[in-house]
C-alpha cells in the first residue's frame, strides 16, 4: 500500500512538472494558456490574444474613429463563437438540428437556383416545374401496388 502511494505521488509530480513545462512553452509562443481562456476551461481552449491577429487588425484596432468598434466586434464574435462551440460540443441534438437546417437550406437554394436558371435561359415555369417533378419522381423509391 505504501509503495502504491509513493508511485502515485511520483506520477502526480511528473504530470504536474509536464503541465508546468507545457504552460511555459505556450507562454513562450504567445498563447494564453490561463484558466480563463474559454468557457469550458479545457486544455484545448487556449485563446490567441488579439495582438497575434496580424498587422492589419492591429492597425485597424488602433484607428481613432473605428478602433473601439473593431475591438468590440472582434470580442463579440469571439465570445459568440466560443459559446456556440461549447453548446454544440455539449448537445448532440443541437448539432443534428443545425446540420439538418443547413441541409434543408442547401436543398431550398438548389431548387431556387434551378428555377431562376430556367427563367434566365427562357424556359417557361411549367417546363421547369415538370423537370423538377420528373427528377423528384426518378429519385423517389418505387411504389408497391
HELIX and SHEET records of a PDB file:
HELIX    1   1 UNK A    2  UNK A   29  1                                  28    
HELIX    2   2 UNK A   50  UNK A   53  5                                   4    
HELIX    3   3 UNK A   55  UNK A   61  1                                   7    
HELIX    4   4 UNK A   67  UNK A   90  1                                  24    
HELIX    5   5 UNK A   92  UNK A  120  1                                  29    
HELIX    6   6 UNK A  125  UNK A  139  1                                  15    
SHEET    1   A 2 UNK A  31  UNK A  32  0                                        
SHEET    2   A 2 UNK A  47  UNK A  48 -1                                        
END                                                                             
